[in-house]
Amino acid sequence: MAVTLKDMDKSLAKANEMVKNAEDVKIYSHIDCDGISAGAILSSTLDRLEIDHEIEFITLDRIPELKKENELTIFSDLGSGQNLENFQSSQSKILILDHHPPLRNISGGNNGFLEINPNYYGIDGSHQVSGGGMCYLLAKTFGFHNLSWIGVLSAVGDMQNSSSGKLVGINEGILNDGVRKGLVGSFNDLAIYGRQTRPIFVALSYFGDVKLPITNNRNEAMQFLKNLDIPIKNGRKQRTLYDLSQEEKGRIFTELVRMMSREVPPRYVKYIPRLVAGDAYEFLEEKEYSPLRDASEFSTAINACSRHKHPEIALKVLKGDRGMALDDMEMLSKEHRQYLAQKMNWVQEEDRIKSMKNLQYFQGNEIKSEVIGTIAGMILSYGDWRKPMIGFTQINDENDGLKVSLRCSRLLAFDGIHFGHIISKVAAKVGGSGGGHSVACGAYIPGGKQEQFLKLFDETLNGVL
């Protein structure tokens, strides 16, 4: 008999009972925007229920060494794709709220082990609901609808809107809860990062899915706006995307579509409008022109905390601290930007980008493994958008294995290429493991396997690009 959404509701009701009856809870959540958001929803829920709990943000490789020490252990935004035999055989009750492809068959929770995963119910966990979304569905069973905005943030941070340009499936339902509560605004806008905080000419210069004259060139971006008769200042203040009228945005949209359509092969032209515009999400209780007002900018601030190993700062901000924790988050974001700029210059100055038939790559052995993917995404605009960009770096000082990160233009994903699936297969062939999204994914491979990995990956892409 096929399982349905009603079955997921039944599982969520069981999870509600598990949580309500627990007196001692440990949460393990993934250390990225989705995982930290998921942890914030769970921690806020337990606070309101006055249940003692601890929360720890971890990378996936930590799971085998975890010990069962609590009455109830909750895994959020991880656990489904990992072996948890040491927990299954313990007396501790286990609750998994994850959206990644599961290793195990569906569990009923009767033995104190309950795994709730959308993939069991025919729901695509890569686009329709995030880890934070799954945690919000649990919070909702307690009536905590005003945590819905964090569910929206987690989906955006997990790039769940990247292929369609908007939130769909369960994510759309979570968004609607946030809109009804007056916490979230949703509207169609230019798909340009930095809506609240970046001067519009700066934001345009970072538009890099297809290389244009304005890409990485602020003077060209200023001239672009001048040609469209769009002022870059209101008096002395630099205008952001947030300041532009709908009519001004329409002019930018039309011109960007026209410019890009001339730059890409005919097969990609139909995807250009999706590249230039999409739905934007705003948190209405945050200050205007604050990086917390826009979902994409807020998610970047959370990632800055996670990549510099301070997820507790992001957690405090998500749970409402707008004092010291927010100051710390802004300082980390500034350090993050400085580090990225320094490493970007390092890659470019040394001419480290190497090109193969179907891909391009760089050896980033001086770049922290936590940010190699971010650098790969930024450096893509200096390379060839028609090929994916792959970055390599050592996992850490104790581990000579390699962290591999891939980024590509959204146009390749719109055309049906899923690099997360490809990198998973190629990594497995060299004794590693990997996965992720169509436009952003990664892998861990043994040291000394880089050349073999690149050769296999390049061959795999023959006839695909």
NORQUI-V541975 format. One record per residue. N is the residue number from 1. RES is the residue in one letter. PHI is phi in radians with two decimals (* if undefined). D_FIRST is the distance of its C-alpha to the first C-alpha in Angstrom with 1 decimal. Layout:
N&RES&PHI&D_FIRST  N&RES&PHI&D_FIRST
//
This chain:
1&M&*&0.0  2&A&-1.24&3.8  3&V&-1.46&6.5  4&T&-2.24&9.5  5&L&-1.07&13.2  6&K&-1.09&13.1  7&D&-1.14&11.4  8&M&-1.17&14.3  9&D&-1.07&16.7  10&K&-1.12&15.7  11&S&-1.11&16.4  12&L&-1.14&19.6  13&A&-1.15&20.6  14&K&-1.11&20.4  15&A&-1.08&22.5  16&N&-0.98&24.9  17&E&-1.13&25.5  18&M&-1.00&26.0  19&V&-1.23&28.5  20&K&-1.05&30.2  21&N&-1.60&30.9  22&A&-1.53&32.2  23&E&-1.97&35.9  24&D&-2.55&36.2  25&V&-2.16&34.0  26&K&-2.09&34.4  27&I&-1.90&32.9  28&Y&-1.95&32.8  29&S&-2.29&32.4  30&H&-1.22&33.0  31&I&-1.63&36.6  32&D&-2.56&36.2  33&C&-1.01&36.1  34&D&-1.10&32.4  35&G&-1.14&32.5  36&I&-1.21&35.7  37&S&-1.11&34.3  38&A&-1.04&31.1  39&G&-1.09&33.5  40&A&-1.14&35.7  41&I&-1.12&32.9  42&L&-1.13&31.9  43&S&-1.11&35.5  44&S&-1.11&36.4  45&T&-1.08&33.6  46&L&-1.18&34.8  47&D&-1.01&38.4  48&R&-1.18&37.6  49&L&-1.50&35.9  50&E&1.00&39.0  51&I&-1.87&37.0  52&D&-1.08&39.0  53&H&-2.74&37.5  54&E&-2.12&38.5  55&I&-2.33&37.2  56&E&-2.40&37.8  57&F&-1.77&37.1  58&I&-2.35&36.6  59&T&-1.56&36.1  60&L&-1.07&33.3  61&D&-1.22&35.7  62&R&-1.42&36.5  63&I&-0.98&33.2  64&P&-1.04&34.1  65&E&-1.62&37.2  66&L&-1.23&35.7  67&K&-1.95&36.3  68&K&-1.46&34.3  69&E&-2.31&36.9  70&N&-2.18&35.2  71&E&-1.10&33.1  72&L&-2.28&30.4  73&T&-1.96&30.1  74&I&-1.96&28.4  75&F&-1.83&27.9  76&S&-2.16&27.8  77&D&1.06&27.6  78&L&-2.86&27.4  79&G&1.89&25.7  80&S&-1.18&22.5  81&G&-1.66&24.3  82&Q&-2.10&26.6  83&N&-1.32&26.7  84&L&-2.11&26.9  85&E&-1.01&27.3  86&N&-1.12&30.6  87&F&-1.51&28.9  88&Q&-1.03&25.8  89&S&-1.55&28.2  90&S&-1.66&30.4  91&Q&-1.41&30.8  92&S&-1.14&30.4  93&K&-1.37&27.2  94&I&-2.14&25.6  95&L&-2.21&24.0  96&I&-1.96&23.2  97&L&-2.12&23.2  98&D&-2.43&23.2  99&H&-2.19&22.2  100&H&-1.40&23.1  101&P&-0.93&20.7  102&P&-1.47&19.4  103&L&-1.39&20.3  104&R&-1.65&17.9  105&N&-1.27&14.2  106&I&-1.01&12.8  107&S&-2.00&14.8  108&G&-1.54&14.5  109&G&1.47&18.3  110&N&-1.20&19.1  111&N&-1.70&21.7  112&G&1.39&23.4  113&F&-2.14&21.7  114&L&-2.15&19.6  115&E&-2.03&18.9  116&I&-1.97&18.0  117&N&-2.44&17.8  118&P&-1.04&16.9  119&N&-1.09&15.8  120&Y&-1.15&12.6  121&Y&-1.93&11.8  122&G&1.33&13.2  123&I&-1.87&16.7  124&D&-1.29&19.6  125&G&-1.30&21.5  126&S&-1.60&24.7  127&H&-2.24&25.3  128&Q&-1.77&23.2  129&V&-2.83&23.8  130&S&-1.71&26.2  131&G&-1.09&26.5  132&G&-1.10&28.8  133&G&-1.10&26.3  134&M&-1.10&23.7  135&C&-1.21&26.6  136&Y&-1.14&27.6  137&L&-1.02&24.2  138&L&-1.20&24.9  139&A&-1.00&28.5  140&K&-1.13&27.4  141&T&-1.16&25.8  142&F&-1.67&29.4  143&G&1.50&30.8  144&F&-1.57&32.5  145&H&-1.15&32.1  146&N&-1.38&35.4  147&L&-1.63&33.9  148&S&-1.05&32.1  149&W&-1.08&35.0  150&I&-1.25&34.4  151&G&-1.10&30.8  152&V&-1.16&32.4  153&L&-1.03&34.9  154&S&-1.13&32.4  155&A&-1.16&30.6  156&V&-1.17&33.9  157&G&-1.10&35.1  158&D&-1.60&32.0  159&M&1.04&32.9  160&Q&-1.28&29.6  161&N&-1.69&31.7  162&S&-1.26&33.5  163&S&-1.52&31.8  164&S&-1.77&31.5  165&G&1.43&34.5  166&K&-2.75&32.6  167&L&-1.45&29.8  168&V&-2.26&26.5  169&G&1.16&23.0  170&I&-1.05&22.8  171&N&-0.97&26.4  172&E&-1.16&27.6  173&G&-1.12&26.3  174&I&-1.13&28.2  175&L&-1.00&31.2  176&N&-1.07&31.2  177&D&-1.05&31.3  178&G&-1.15&34.3  179&V&-1.15&36.0  180&R&-1.08&35.6  181&K&-1.40&37.2  182&G&1.29&40.0  183&L&-1.73&39.4  184&V&-2.26&38.3  185&G&-1.90&39.8  186&S&-2.28&38.1  187&F&-2.77&40.1  188&N&-1.39&40.5  189&D&-2.68&43.2  190&L&-1.12&44.7  191&A&-1.51&42.6  192&I&-2.11&45.5  193&Y&-1.27&45.3  194&G&1.73&47.8  195&R&-0.92&47.5  196&Q&-1.62&49.3  197&T&-2.01&51.6  198&R&-1.67&52.7  199&P&-0.91&55.6  200&I&-1.03&54.1  201&F&-1.21&56.2  202&V&-1.21&55.0  203&A&-1.02&51.3  204&L&-1.13&51.9  205&S&-1.20&53.5  206&Y&-1.59&50.3  207&F&-1.29&48.3  208&G&-2.21&47.6  209&D&-1.09&44.6  210&V&-2.29&47.2  211&K&-1.28&50.8  212&L&-2.15&53.1  213&P&-1.00&56.8  214&I&-1.39&55.7  215&T&-1.11&53.4  216&N&1.03&55.1  217&N&-2.43&58.2  218&R&-1.16&59.0  219&N&-1.10&62.2  220&E&-1.12&60.3  221&A&-1.13&57.7  222&M&-1.15&60.6  223&Q&-1.16&62.2  224&F&-0.98&58.9  225&L&-1.22&58.8  226&K&-1.07&62.5  227&N&-1.10&62.1  228&L&-1.61&59.4  229&D&1.04&61.8  230&I&-2.00&59.5  231&P&-1.10&61.5  232&I&-1.68&60.4  233&K&-2.33&62.1  234&N&-1.86&62.3  235&G&1.12&65.9  236&R&-1.68&65.8  237&K&-1.58&62.1  238&Q&-1.18&59.9  239&R&-1.43&57.2  240&T&-1.85&53.5  241&L&-0.97&50.7  242&Y&-1.06&50.2  243&D&-1.49&53.7  244&L&-1.33&53.4  245&S&-1.36&53.2  246&Q&-1.04&50.4  247&E&-1.16&53.1  248&E&-1.15&54.1  249&K&-1.09&50.6  250&G&-1.07&50.2  251&R&-1.13&53.3  252&I&-1.11&52.0  253&F&-0.99&48.6  254&T&-1.05&50.4  255&E&-1.24&52.8  256&L&-1.12&50.2  257&V&-1.07&48.1  258&R&-1.09&51.3  259&M&-1.12&52.4  260&M&-1.21&49.1  261&S&-1.08&48.6  262&R&-1.41&51.9  263&E&-1.63&50.9  264&V&-1.93&47.6  265&P&-1.02&46.8  266&P&-0.92&45.8  267&R&-1.10&42.1  268&Y&-1.66&41.8  269&V&-0.99&43.7  270&K&-1.14&40.7  271&Y&-1.58&39.3  272&I&-1.00&42.5  273&P&-0.98&41.9  274&R&-1.18&38.7  275&L&-1.33&40.8  276&V&-1.63&43.5  277&A&-2.41&41.7  278&G&-2.98&38.5  279&D&-1.35&37.5  280&A&-2.00&39.4  281&Y&-2.24&38.6  282&E&-2.15&41.3  283&F&-1.68&41.4  284&L&-1.26&43.7  285&E&-1.55&45.0  286&E&-1.56&46.4  287&K&-1.17&49.9  288&E&-1.11&50.6  289&Y&1.19&51.6  290&S&-1.67&49.9  291&P&-1.15&47.5  292&L&-1.50&45.0  293&R&-1.28&45.0  294&D&-1.74&43.0  295&A&-1.05&39.5  296&S&-1.15&40.4  297&E&-1.22&43.7  298&F&-1.07&42.3  299&S&-1.12&39.6  300&T&-1.13&42.5  301&A&-1.11&44.4  302&I&-1.16&41.5  303&N&-1.09&41.3  304&A&-1.06&45.0  305&C&-1.15&44.6  306&S&-1.19&41.8  307&R&-1.30&43.7  308&H&-1.85&46.8  309&K&1.06&45.0  310&H&-2.27&45.5  311&P&-1.12&42.0  312&E&-1.13&43.4  313&I&-1.19&45.6  314&A&-1.07&42.7  315&L&-1.04&40.8  316&K&-1.09&43.9  317&V&-1.12&44.2  318&L&-1.08&40.5  319&K&-1.55&41.1  320&G&2.00&44.1  321&D&-1.30&47.1  322&R&-1.96&49.3  323&G&-1.87&52.4  324&M&-1.02&53.0  325&A&-1.11&49.5  326&L&-1.15&49.7  327&D&-1.04&53.1  328&D&-1.11&51.7  329&M&-1.11&48.8  330&E&-1.15&51.3  331&M&-1.16&53.5  332&L&-1.11&50.7  333&S&-1.10&49.7  334&K&-1.14&53.4  335&E&-1.06&53.5  336&H&-1.06&50.3  337&R&-1.09&51.9  338&Q&-1.13&55.1  339&Y&-1.10&53.4  340&L&-1.08&51.4  341&A&-1.07&54.6  342&Q&-1.09&56.5  343&K&-1.29&53.9  344&M&-1.07&53.6  345&N&-1.08&57.4  346&W&-1.05&57.2  347&V&-1.13&54.8  348&Q&-1.28&56.8  349&E&-1.09&60.3  350&E&-1.51&59.6  351&D&0.93&58.0  352&R&-1.51&55.0  353&I&-1.36&52.6  354&K&-1.89&52.3  355&S&-1.98&50.9  356&M&-2.02&49.1  357&K&-0.98&48.1  358&N&-2.06&44.6  359&L&-2.66&44.8  360&Q&-2.36&47.2  361&Y&-2.61&47.5  362&F&-2.49&49.8  363&Q&-1.61&50.6  364&G&-1.87&50.4  365&N&-1.17&51.6  366&E&-1.81&53.4  367&I&-1.84&50.4  368&K&-1.05&48.2  369&S&-1.08&44.7  370&E&-1.18&43.3  371&V&-2.07&44.8  372&I&-1.05&44.9  373&G&-1.18&42.0  374&T&-1.08&43.9  375&I&-1.11&47.0  376&A&-1.04&45.1  377&G&-1.16&43.9  378&M&-1.25&47.5  379&I&-1.29&49.2  380&L&-0.97&47.0  381&S&-1.23&49.3  382&Y&-1.70&52.3  383&G&-1.84&50.7  384&D&-1.85&49.1  385&W&-1.08&46.1  386&R&-1.30&44.9  387&K&-2.09&44.0  388&P&-1.18&42.0  389&M&-1.87&44.1  390&I&-2.09&43.4  391&G&-2.00&45.2  392&F&-2.09&45.8  393&T&-2.70&47.1  394&Q&-1.22&47.3  395&I&-1.04&44.6  396&N&-2.88&47.3  397&D&-1.10&50.6  398&E&-1.50&49.0  399&N&-2.11&46.5  400&D&-1.51&47.8  401&G&-1.17&44.3  402&L&-1.95&43.9  403&K&-1.62&41.8  404&V&-2.03&41.0  405&S&-2.24&40.2  406&L&-2.15&39.6  407&R&-2.34&40.1  408&C&-2.55&40.3  409&S&-1.09&41.0  410&R&-1.05&38.2  411&L&-1.06&39.2  412&L&-1.17&37.8  413&A&-1.21&34.4  414&F&-1.03&34.5  415&D&-1.43&35.1  416&G&1.77&31.8  417&I&-1.49&33.1  418&H&-2.00&31.0  419&F&-1.21&33.4  420&G&-1.06&31.1  421&H&-1.20&29.1  422&I&-1.15&32.4  423&I&-1.16&34.1  424&S&-1.09&31.2  425&K&-1.19&31.7  426&V&-1.19&35.5  427&A&-1.07&35.8  428&A&-1.07&33.7  429&K&-1.20&36.2  430&V&-1.90&39.1  431&G&1.49&37.6  432&G&-2.02&36.4  433&S&-2.56&33.4  434&G&-2.89&32.7  435&G&2.83&30.5  436&G&2.32&30.6  437&H&-1.57&30.8  438&S&-1.19&31.9  439&V&-1.81&35.4  440&A&-2.56&35.8  441&C&-2.67&34.7  442&G&-2.83&36.2  443&A&-2.74&36.3  444&Y&-2.03&38.2  445&I&-2.26&40.0  446&P&-1.10&42.6  447&G&-1.04&46.3  448&G&1.52&48.0  449&K&-1.84&45.0  450&Q&-1.06&45.7  451&E&-1.08&47.4  452&Q&-1.11&44.8  453&F&-1.05&42.1  454&L&-1.10&44.1  455&K&-1.07&44.7  456&L&-1.12&41.1  457&F&-1.11&40.0  458&D&-1.06&42.7  459&E&-1.16&41.8  460&T&-1.07&38.1  461&L&-1.50&39.2  462&N&-1.02&41.3  463&G&1.40&40.2  464&V&-1.62&37.8  465&L&-1.34&40.3
//
